Amino acid sequence: MYKASESPHNETTFIPTGFPVIDSIVGGGIPRKKIFECSGQWSVGKSTFALQVVAHAQKQGIACAWIDSEYSFSERYSKDLGIDMNKLDLSQQPYAELLLDDAEEWATKHKNGLIVIDSIGGLLPKEESEKTSESRSIGLQARIVSSFCRRIVPILATKNHALIILNHNFVDIQTGRLKTSGGEKLSYARSIWLTLKRSYGKPAKRTKDGKKTILFLEAEIRKNKLFPSEGMKCELEMIPGQGFLSAPPTLFEQPKRRGRPPRVSPLSPPK
C-alpha cells in the first residue's frame, strides 16, 4: 500500500484518434488504462472508425491487436484505410472464451498498446455453440464478458493499454433505455461510451445513378468518467469504401429556444 498521491495509476493519457472532432468531445482520444466502447446499429461505421484509429496509432509506433469475433476483418479494406498488416496482431477464433483469452494474453505480453474487440455482440460462448437452435442459453455471453472485464481492467492499468470495444445497440423493452450487448458489468466497466448513428434529416449524397458518395453520421457521448462531456455530439462524414473524413472540430449547436419571445410592455423600463 502507498499514499494516494504516489499511485502509478493516477494519470490517464490518451491515444489520439486522428479525428480532432472526436478527440474534442471525448477529452483527448482513446484513454489508456480504460475501456472505450463504441456502439451503434449496423452500417454506421463502427469497424471503419476503429480501423482508422488503429492506422493512426500504428503511425505513432503503438503496438495494436485486433480481436475478430465476427470473421469480418478484411485485409484489402484495412490496407485501404492505412493499416500496416505486418504490424497488426489478429485473432480469429470460433468461441468467445478463446478470443477473450487471446486478448488477455496479448495484453499481458505487451505494454503501451491498443486492443480492439470487434465485437462483443458477436461473441459465441462454447456452451451455446454445442446446443441446438431450439435450446436456450440465457446469460452465457454476459457471464463471460463480466469475467473478462474483471480480469482485463487491472491488466490495462498495469500495462498501460487502451481497449476499444465495438458493440451492438438495442432498446430494452422493459425500460425503453438504450443498451449494448454484454450485460450490465460491461456498462459499469467502460469509462467512455460513444454511439454512432445516421444524422437525422441529412440524407446521404448520391450520384445520378443512386450510388451513395457521402454518409453523414452523428457521434454522441453517452458516458464519460474522465471528462465532463456526457451528451455532447458531433458530426462525421464518411465516404463508403474510403472511411471517415478528418476535419476540424464541429460540434452541434445547442437548439434555439422555441416559442414566442417574451412580451415587453412599452412602459417597462429598459434593463
Helices and strands as residue ranges (DSSP letters): G 4-6, E 14-15, H 20-26, E 30-31, E 35-40, H 46-59, E 64-68, H 75-80, E 88-91, H 96-109, E 114-118, H 126-129, H 140-159, E 162-171, E 178-180, H 184-189, E 192-198, E 205-206, E 212-224, E 233-239, E 243-244
